[in-house]
Amino acid sequence: MRIYNILEDTTVEGPGRRFCIWVQGCKKHCPGCFAKDTWDFDGGQEYSVEQLYSLIKSQKNIEGVTFLGGEPFEQAQELSELAELVRKNNLSVMCFTGYTIEELRSQNSKYVNELLSHIDLLIDGGFEKENFDLSRPWVGSLNQRFIYLTDRYSENEIKKYKNKVEMRIETNGQLEINGMGDFEHLKNDFCLQLLKNIVE
C-alpha cells in the first residue's frame, strides 16, 4: 500500500482516540482540498497490511482506526483486508471518501464492496469549496454525509463531537496540523503568536 502519513493516536479524526492512516493517491483533485500532497500515486511510503496491523495492535486505549486520504477506495483491496482484521479486534473503522456511496456501489467492485462491509462510519462526498462549512465534526463542506453502515455509532452520538485541531512541532521544526478547521488562519495565528513569544 502507498501511505502518505500515519498518526498513531489522535482525538480529532473521528470518535474517541483513533489510529489514523492517510493513504497516498487520489484522482478527484477537489478544488480547495486541504490534502493536495496526498494526490500523487507515486508519493508516500510503502507498507504491507501486516505492518500496518502490527502498528495498530501496538496502540493501547484506541477506539478505532480512521482511513483518510488521498482516496482510500483507490486501495480498497488492501484496506478491506486491514479493516477486517481491525474489526475482529473490536475496534471501529471510520473512512472518508471523495466519492458518494452511490458512486462506490455502482462500481460493482468486489474489493470496494468488501471494504464497505467492514466500515462502521463512512463520510462520503468530496470537499466543495463553495459549500465550506465547519458546523459538523470532521467535515468541511455541507455536501458531505455521515453514513452509518453498522449500529456502532449513531447520529445522536456523533452530534456530541465538535471540530477541533491538533498541532505538533516535529523534530525537524515542521508544524503539523490535523483535524478540521480553517487551517490558513490557524497557521497564521500560531506563527504570529510564536514570533511574539520569541520577541518577548
C-alpha atoms as an extended CHARMM CRD file, in Angstrom:
* protein
*
       200  EXT
         1         1  MET       CA              0.0000000000        0.0000000000        0.0000000000  PROA      1               0.0000000000
         2         2  ARG       CA              1.0780000000        3.5800000000       -0.5940000000  PROA      2               0.0000000000
         3         3  ILE       CA              0.7140000000        5.5880000000        2.6060000000  PROA      3               0.0000000000
         4         4  TYR       CA              1.1080000000        9.3450000000        2.9880000000  PROA      4               0.0000000000
         5         5  ASN       CA              1.0730000000        9.5670000000        6.7780000000  PROA      5               0.0000000000
         6         6  ILE       CA              0.2600000000        7.6600000000        9.9420000000  PROA      6               0.0000000000
         7         7  LEU       CA             -0.8590000000        9.1740000000       13.2320000000  PROA      7               0.0000000000
         8         8  GLU       CA             -0.9310000000        6.5430000000       15.9320000000  PROA      8               0.0000000000
         9         9  ASP       CA             -3.0600000000        8.3780000000       18.4930000000  PROA      9               0.0000000000
        10        10  THR       CA             -5.3610000000       11.3070000000       17.7930000000  PROA      10              0.0000000000
        11        11  THR       CA             -8.6680000000       12.6020000000       19.1190000000  PROA      11              0.0000000000
        12        12  VAL       CA             -9.6730000000       14.8250000000       16.1860000000  PROA      12              0.0000000000
        13        13  GLU       CA            -10.2200000000       12.3670000000       13.3170000000  PROA      13              0.0000000000
        14        14  GLY       CA            -13.3440000000       10.5780000000       14.4880000000  PROA      14              0.0000000000
        15        15  PRO       CA            -14.9970000000        9.2810000000       17.6360000000  PROA      15              0.0000000000
        16        16  GLY       CA            -12.6960000000        8.6850000000       20.6050000000  PROA      16              0.0000000000
        17        17  ARG       CA             -8.9620000000        8.0550000000       20.3640000000  PROA      17              0.0000000000
        18        18  ARG       CA             -8.0190000000        6.7660000000       16.9260000000  PROA      18              0.0000000000
        19        19  PHE       CA             -5.1960000000        5.4060000000       14.8170000000  PROA      19              0.0000000000
        20        20  CYS       CA             -5.2630000000        7.3150000000       11.5120000000  PROA      20              0.0000000000
        21        21  ILE       CA             -3.9340000000        6.2810000000        8.1340000000  PROA      21              0.0000000000
        22        22  TRP       CA             -3.7330000000        8.7680000000        5.2680000000  PROA      22              0.0000000000
        23        23  VAL       CA             -3.4410000000        6.7990000000        2.0390000000  PROA      23              0.0000000000
        24        24  GLN       CA             -1.4740000000        8.1340000000       -0.9240000000  PROA      24              0.0000000000
        25        25  GLY       CA             -3.1420000000        8.7870000000       -4.2600000000  PROA      25              0.0000000000
        26        26  CYS       CA             -6.3430000000       10.4870000000       -5.3790000000  PROA      26              0.0000000000
        27        27  LYS       CA             -7.8640000000       11.0840000000       -8.8170000000  PROA      27              0.0000000000
        28        28  LYS       CA            -10.5460000000       13.5460000000       -7.7680000000  PROA      28              0.0000000000
        29        29  HSD       CA             -8.4450000000       16.6820000000       -7.0820000000  PROA      29              0.0000000000
        30        30  CYS       CA            -11.2490000000       18.6560000000       -5.4530000000  PROA      30              0.0000000000
        31        31  PRO       CA            -10.6990000000       22.4450000000       -5.6790000000  PROA      31              0.0000000000
        32        32  GLY       CA             -9.6420000000       23.7680000000       -2.2780000000  PROA      32              0.0000000000
        33        33  CYS       CA             -8.6220000000       20.3280000000       -0.9920000000  PROA      33              0.0000000000
        34        34  PHE       CA             -6.5760000000       20.5450000000        2.2190000000  PROA      34              0.0000000000
        35        35  ALA       CA             -4.5330000000       17.4570000000        1.3510000000  PROA      35              0.0000000000
        36        36  LYS       CA             -3.0000000000       18.0560000000       -2.0860000000  PROA      36              0.0000000000
        37        37  ASP       CA              0.2110000000       16.3190000000       -1.0130000000  PROA      37              0.0000000000
        38        38  THR       CA             -1.7620000000       13.0650000000       -0.9430000000  PROA      38              0.0000000000
        39        39  TRP       CA             -2.8140000000       13.2200000000       -4.6140000000  PROA      39              0.0000000000
        40        40  ASP       CA              0.3300000000       11.7820000000       -6.2430000000  PROA      40              0.0000000000
        41        41  PHE       CA              0.0510000000        7.9960000000       -6.5780000000  PROA      41              0.0000000000
        42        42  ASP       CA              3.8590000000        7.6950000000       -6.5810000000  PROA      42              0.0000000000
        43        43  GLY       CA              4.3520000000        9.5950000000       -3.3350000000  PROA      43              0.0000000000
        44        44  GLY       CA              4.3560000000        8.3860000000        0.2380000000  PROA      44              0.0000000000
        45        45  GLN       CA              5.8510000000        5.1560000000        1.5260000000  PROA      45              0.0000000000
        46        46  GLU       CA              5.0150000000        1.5160000000        1.0040000000  PROA      46              0.0000000000
        47        47  TYR       CA              3.5760000000       -0.5720000000        3.8370000000  PROA      47              0.0000000000
        48        48  SER       CA              2.1400000000       -4.0490000000        3.9180000000  PROA      48              0.0000000000
        49        49  VAL       CA             -1.2040000000       -4.8160000000        5.5350000000  PROA      49              0.0000000000
        50        50  GLU       CA              0.6930000000       -6.8260000000        8.1370000000  PROA      50              0.0000000000
        51        51  GLN       CA              2.9760000000       -3.8910000000        9.0050000000  PROA      51              0.0000000000
        52        52  LEU       CA              0.0360000000       -1.5450000000        9.4880000000  PROA      52              0.0000000000
        53        53  TYR       CA             -1.8970000000       -4.0700000000       11.5380000000  PROA      53              0.0000000000
        54        54  SER       CA              1.1130000000       -4.6160000000       13.7950000000  PROA      54              0.0000000000
        55        55  LEU       CA              1.3490000000       -0.8580000000       14.4150000000  PROA      55              0.0000000000
        56        56  ILE       CA             -2.3680000000       -0.6820000000       15.2110000000  PROA      56              0.0000000000
        57        57  LYS       CA             -2.1810000000       -3.6160000000       17.6330000000  PROA      57              0.0000000000
        58        58  SER       CA              0.6940000000       -1.9370000000       19.4860000000  PROA      58              0.0000000000
        59        59  GLN       CA             -1.5300000000        1.0110000000       20.4430000000  PROA      59              0.0000000000
        60        60  LYS       CA             -3.3770000000        0.8720000000       23.7330000000  PROA      60              0.0000000000
        61        61  ASN       CA             -6.6690000000        2.5860000000       24.5600000000  PROA      61              0.0000000000
        62        62  ILE       CA             -7.6830000000        3.4270000000       20.9970000000  PROA      62              0.0000000000
        63        63  GLU       CA            -11.3060000000        3.0880000000       19.9560000000  PROA      63              0.0000000000
        64        64  GLY       CA            -10.6970000000        2.5260000000       16.3050000000  PROA      64              0.0000000000
        65        65  VAL       CA             -8.9820000000        3.2990000000       13.0390000000  PROA      65              0.0000000000
        66        66  THR       CA             -9.7210000000        6.0670000000       10.5340000000  PROA      66              0.0000000000
        67        67  PHE       CA             -8.8350000000        5.8980000000        6.8280000000  PROA      67              0.0000000000
        68        68  LEU       CA             -8.3320000000        9.2370000000        5.0790000000  PROA      68              0.0000000000
        69        69  GLY       CA             -6.5140000000       10.3780000000        2.0080000000  PROA      69              0.0000000000
        70        70  GLY       CA             -5.8730000000       10.6560000000       -0.6850000000  PROA      70              0.0000000000
        71        71  GLU       CA             -8.6950000000        8.3570000000       -1.6340000000  PROA      71              0.0000000000
        72        72  PRO       CA             -9.0000000000        5.1800000000        0.4560000000  PROA      72              0.0000000000
        73        73  PHE       CA            -11.1300000000        3.3890000000       -2.1400000000  PROA      73              0.0000000000
        74        74  GLU       CA             -8.2660000000        3.5410000000       -4.6540000000  PROA      74              0.0000000000
        75        75  GLN       CA             -6.6130000000        0.9150000000       -2.4120000000  PROA      75              0.0000000000
        76        76  ALA       CA             -9.7850000000       -0.9170000000       -1.4700000000  PROA      76              0.0000000000
        77        77  GLN       CA             -8.3480000000       -4.4390000000       -1.6390000000  PROA      77              0.0000000000
        78        78  GLU       CA             -5.6160000000       -3.8210000000        0.9260000000  PROA      78              0.0000000000
        79        79  LEU       CA             -7.7570000000       -1.6160000000        3.1610000000  PROA      79              0.0000000000
        80        80  SER       CA            -10.5600000000       -4.1780000000        3.1910000000  PROA      80              0.0000000000
        81        81  GLU       CA             -8.0840000000       -6.7790000000        4.4740000000  PROA      81              0.0000000000
        82        82  LEU       CA             -6.8240000000       -4.3730000000        7.1310000000  PROA      82              0.0000000000
        83        83  ALA       CA            -10.3260000000       -3.2630000000        8.1410000000  PROA      83              0.0000000000
        84        84  GLU       CA            -11.4240000000       -6.8640000000        8.5780000000  PROA      84              0.0000000000
        85        85  LEU       CA             -8.5210000000       -7.5130000000       10.9530000000  PROA      85              0.0000000000
        86        86  VAL       CA             -9.2460000000       -4.3040000000       12.8490000000  PROA      86              0.0000000000
        87        87  ARG       CA            -12.9110000000       -5.1520000000       13.3320000000  PROA      87              0.0000000000
        88        88  LYS       CA            -12.0180000000       -8.6370000000       14.5870000000  PROA      88              0.0000000000
        89        89  ASN       CA            -10.1850000000       -6.8740000000       17.4260000000  PROA      89              0.0000000000
        90        90  ASN       CA            -13.3660000000       -4.9830000000       18.3600000000  PROA      90              0.0000000000
        91        91  LEU       CA            -12.0130000000       -1.6960000000       17.0260000000  PROA      91              0.0000000000
        92        92  SER       CA            -14.2150000000        0.5240000000       14.8930000000  PROA      92              0.0000000000
        93        93  VAL       CA            -13.4600000000        1.5730000000       11.3400000000  PROA      93              0.0000000000
        94        94  MET       CA            -14.2360000000        5.0310000000       10.0140000000  PROA      94              0.0000000000
        95        95  CYS       CA            -13.4790000000        6.0690000000        6.4500000000  PROA      95              0.0000000000
        96        96  PHE       CA            -13.5520000000        9.2970000000        4.4400000000  PROA      96              0.0000000000
        97        97  THR       CA            -14.1130000000        9.1610000000        0.6850000000  PROA      97              0.0000000000
        98        98  GLY       CA            -14.4500000000       11.7500000000       -2.0430000000  PROA      98              0.0000000000
        99        99  TYR       CA            -17.0000000000        9.5440000000       -3.7740000000  PROA      99              0.0000000000
       100       100  THR       CA            -20.6350000000        9.2110000000       -2.8010000000  PROA      100             0.0000000000
       101       101  ILE       CA            -21.7180000000        5.8230000000       -1.5580000000  PROA      101             0.0000000000
       102       102  GLU       CA            -23.9350000000        5.5380000000       -4.6350000000  PROA      102             0.0000000000
       103       103  GLU       CA            -20.8900000000        6.0140000000       -6.8750000000  PROA      103             0.0000000000
       104       104  LEU       CA            -18.9560000000        3.4090000000       -4.9300000000  PROA      104             0.0000000000
       105       105  ARG       CA            -21.7300000000        0.8210000000       -5.0920000000  PROA      105             0.0000000000
       106       106  SER       CA            -22.2710000000        1.4420000000       -8.7990000000  PROA      106             0.0000000000
       107       107  GLN       CA            -18.6890000000        0.3050000000       -9.4890000000  PROA      107             0.0000000000
       108       108  ASN       CA            -19.7510000000       -3.2830000000       -8.7230000000  PROA      108             0.0000000000
       109       109  SER       CA            -16.2240000000       -3.8780000000       -7.4410000000  PROA      109             0.0000000000
       110       110  LYS       CA            -15.6110000000       -6.8680000000       -5.1880000000  PROA      110             0.0000000000
       111       111  TYR       CA            -12.9910000000       -5.0160000000       -3.1390000000  PROA      111             0.0000000000
       112       112  VAL       CA            -14.9590000000       -1.7820000000       -2.8520000000  PROA      112             0.0000000000
       113       113  ASN       CA            -17.9470000000       -3.7440000000       -1.5800000000  PROA      113             0.0000000000
       114       114  GLU       CA            -15.7550000000       -5.7110000000        0.8340000000  PROA      114             0.0000000000
       115       115  LEU       CA            -14.2740000000       -2.5090000000        2.2400000000  PROA      115             0.0000000000
       116       116  LEU       CA            -17.7440000000       -1.0190000000        2.6760000000  PROA      116             0.0000000000
       117       117  SER       CA            -18.7950000000       -4.1440000000        4.5670000000  PROA      117             0.0000000000
       118       118  HSD       CA            -16.0210000000       -3.5600000000        7.1420000000  PROA      118             0.0000000000
       119       119  ILE       CA            -16.7250000000        0.1480000000        7.7630000000  PROA      119             0.0000000000
       120       120  ASP       CA            -18.8070000000        1.3770000000       10.6970000000  PROA      120             0.0000000000
       121       121  LEU       CA            -18.9710000000        5.0560000000        9.7560000000  PROA      121             0.0000000000
       122       122  LEU       CA            -18.4700000000        6.3650000000        6.2300000000  PROA      122             0.0000000000
       123       123  ILE       CA            -18.1770000000       10.0710000000        5.4400000000  PROA      123             0.0000000000
       124       124  ASP       CA            -18.7880000000       10.4800000000        1.7420000000  PROA      124             0.0000000000
       125       125  GLY       CA            -18.5080000000       13.2750000000       -0.7790000000  PROA      125             0.0000000000
       126       126  GLY       CA            -15.6140000000       15.3990000000       -1.9550000000  PROA      126             0.0000000000
       127       127  PHE       CA            -14.7990000000       18.7530000000       -0.3970000000  PROA      127             0.0000000000
       128       128  GLU       CA            -16.7510000000       21.5860000000       -2.0510000000  PROA      128             0.0000000000
       129       129  LYS       CA            -15.1050000000       24.9430000000       -1.5350000000  PROA      129             0.0000000000
       130       130  GLU       CA            -18.3090000000       26.8200000000       -2.3830000000  PROA      130             0.0000000000
       131       131  ASN       CA            -20.1190000000       24.9280000000        0.3800000000  PROA      131             0.0000000000
       132       132  PHE       CA            -17.4650000000       25.4450000000        3.0590000000  PROA      132             0.0000000000
       133       133  ASP       CA            -18.9460000000       24.7430000000        6.4730000000  PROA      133             0.0000000000
       134       134  LEU       CA            -17.4090000000       23.7520000000        9.8140000000  PROA      134             0.0000000000
       135       135  SER       CA            -20.5930000000       23.2790000000       11.8350000000  PROA      135             0.0000000000
       136       136  ARG       CA            -20.2930000000       19.4730000000       11.9340000000  PROA      136             0.0000000000
       137       137  PRO       CA            -17.3980000000       17.4000000000       13.2310000000  PROA      137             0.0000000000
       138       138  TRP       CA            -14.5890000000       16.2310000000       10.9040000000  PROA      138             0.0000000000
       139       139  VAL       CA            -16.0660000000       17.6210000000        7.6580000000  PROA      139             0.0000000000
       140       140  GLY       CA            -15.5170000000       20.8760000000        5.8020000000  PROA      140             0.0000000000
       141       141  SER       CA            -18.4510000000       21.2150000000        3.3990000000  PROA      141             0.0000000000
       142       142  LEU       CA            -22.2130000000       20.8570000000        3.5530000000  PROA      142             0.0000000000
       143       143  ASN       CA            -22.4780000000       18.1030000000        0.9170000000  PROA      143             0.0000000000
       144       144  GLN       CA            -20.5270000000       15.5590000000        2.9530000000  PROA      144             0.0000000000
       145       145  ARG       CA            -22.6950000000       12.8990000000        4.5800000000  PROA      145             0.0000000000
       146       146  PHE       CA            -22.3810000000       10.7010000000        7.6530000000  PROA      146             0.0000000000
       147       147  ILE       CA            -23.4380000000        7.1880000000        6.6700000000  PROA      147             0.0000000000
       148       148  TYR       CA            -23.8530000000        4.6840000000        9.4740000000  PROA      148             0.0000000000
       149       149  LEU       CA            -23.1030000000        1.2800000000        7.9810000000  PROA      149             0.0000000000
       150       150  THR       CA            -23.3860000000       -0.5490000000       11.3140000000  PROA      150             0.0000000000
       151       151  ASP       CA            -25.0260000000        0.2650000000       14.6280000000  PROA      151             0.0000000000
       152       152  ARG       CA            -21.6740000000        1.0290000000       16.2880000000  PROA      152             0.0000000000
       153       153  TYR       CA            -22.3430000000        4.7790000000       16.0830000000  PROA      153             0.0000000000
       154       154  SER       CA            -25.4790000000        6.8910000000       15.8460000000  PROA      154             0.0000000000
       155       155  GLU       CA            -26.3170000000       10.3990000000       14.7200000000  PROA      155             0.0000000000
       156       156  ASN       CA            -27.0910000000       11.4600000000       18.2950000000  PROA      156             0.0000000000
       157       157  GLU       CA            -23.7050000000       10.2470000000       19.4880000000  PROA      157             0.0000000000
       158       158  ILE       CA            -21.8160000000       11.9840000000       16.6850000000  PROA      158             0.0000000000
       159       159  LYS       CA            -23.5670000000       15.2820000000       17.4350000000  PROA      159             0.0000000000
       160       160  LYS       CA            -21.6670000000       15.3920000000       20.7490000000  PROA      160             0.0000000000
       161       161  TYR       CA            -18.3810000000       15.9870000000       18.9220000000  PROA      161             0.0000000000
       162       162  LYS       CA            -17.0850000000       19.3750000000       17.8070000000  PROA      162             0.0000000000
       163       163  ASN       CA            -14.4750000000       20.3000000000       15.2470000000  PROA      163             0.0000000000
       164       164  LYS       CA            -11.0130000000       20.7760000000       16.6780000000  PROA      164             0.0000000000
       165       165  VAL       CA             -7.4200000000       20.5200000000       15.5710000000  PROA      165             0.0000000000
       166       166  GLU       CA             -4.1520000000       19.2080000000       16.9240000000  PROA      166             0.0000000000
       167       167  MET       CA             -0.8200000000       20.9310000000       16.3380000000  PROA      167             0.0000000000
       168       168  ARG       CA              2.5510000000       19.2610000000       16.6170000000  PROA      168             0.0000000000
       169       169  ILE       CA              6.0410000000       20.5730000000       16.0650000000  PROA      169             0.0000000000
       170       170  GLU       CA              8.1110000000       17.7750000000       14.5830000000  PROA      170             0.0000000000
       171       171  THR       CA             11.7900000000       17.2070000000       15.4310000000  PROA      171             0.0000000000
       172       172  ASN       CA             12.7240000000       18.8890000000       12.1390000000  PROA      172             0.0000000000
       173       173  GLY       CA             10.8350000000       22.0210000000       13.2210000000  PROA      173             0.0000000000
       174       174  GLN       CA              7.9290000000       21.4890000000       10.8260000000  PROA      174             0.0000000000
       175       175  LEU       CA              4.4690000000       22.4180000000       12.0940000000  PROA      175             0.0000000000
       176       176  GLU       CA              1.9340000000       19.6220000000       11.5790000000  PROA      176             0.0000000000
       177       177  ILE       CA             -1.7970000000       20.3150000000       11.8950000000  PROA      177             0.0000000000
       178       178  ASN       CA             -4.5480000000       17.7340000000       11.6820000000  PROA      178             0.0000000000
       179       179  GLY       CA             -8.2590000000       17.7570000000       12.3540000000  PROA      179             0.0000000000
       180       180  MET       CA            -10.7880000000       20.1170000000       10.8290000000  PROA      180             0.0000000000
       181       181  GLY       CA            -10.6510000000       23.8960000000       10.9400000000  PROA      181             0.0000000000
       182       182  ASP       CA             -9.6920000000       26.9870000000        8.9800000000  PROA      182             0.0000000000
       183       183  PHE       CA             -6.0850000000       25.9070000000        8.5390000000  PROA      183             0.0000000000
       184       184  GLU       CA             -4.7340000000       29.0580000000        6.9160000000  PROA      184             0.0000000000
       185       185  HSD       CA             -5.9550000000       31.2340000000        9.7740000000  PROA      185             0.0000000000
       186       186  LEU       CA             -4.7370000000       28.7020000000       12.3200000000  PROA      186             0.0000000000
       187       187  LYS       CA             -1.2410000000       28.6050000000       10.8470000000  PROA      187             0.0000000000
       188       188  ASN       CA             -1.0370000000       32.3830000000       10.6150000000  PROA      188             0.0000000000
       189       189  ASP       CA             -2.2810000000       32.8800000000       14.1790000000  PROA      189             0.0000000000
       190       190  PHE       CA              0.0880000000       30.2140000000       15.5020000000  PROA      190             0.0000000000
       191       191  CYS       CA              3.1070000000       31.7210000000       13.7170000000  PROA      191             0.0000000000
       192       192  LEU       CA              2.2580000000       35.2270000000       14.9120000000  PROA      192             0.0000000000
       193       193  GLN       CA              1.9240000000       34.0440000000       18.4980000000  PROA      193             0.0000000000
       194       194  LEU       CA              5.1780000000       32.0900000000       18.2390000000  PROA      194             0.0000000000
       195       195  LEU       CA              7.0390000000       35.1480000000       16.9270000000  PROA      195             0.0000000000
       196       196  LYS       CA              5.5170000000       37.2800000000       19.6800000000  PROA      196             0.0000000000
       197       197  ASN       CA              6.7040000000       34.8100000000       22.3250000000  PROA      197             0.0000000000
       198       198  ILE       CA             10.2230000000       34.7680000000       20.8230000000  PROA      198             0.0000000000
       199       199  VAL       CA             10.3910000000       38.5810000000       20.8040000000  PROA      199             0.0000000000
       200       200  GLU       CA              9.1550000000       38.7970000000       24.3740000000  PROA      200             0.0000000000
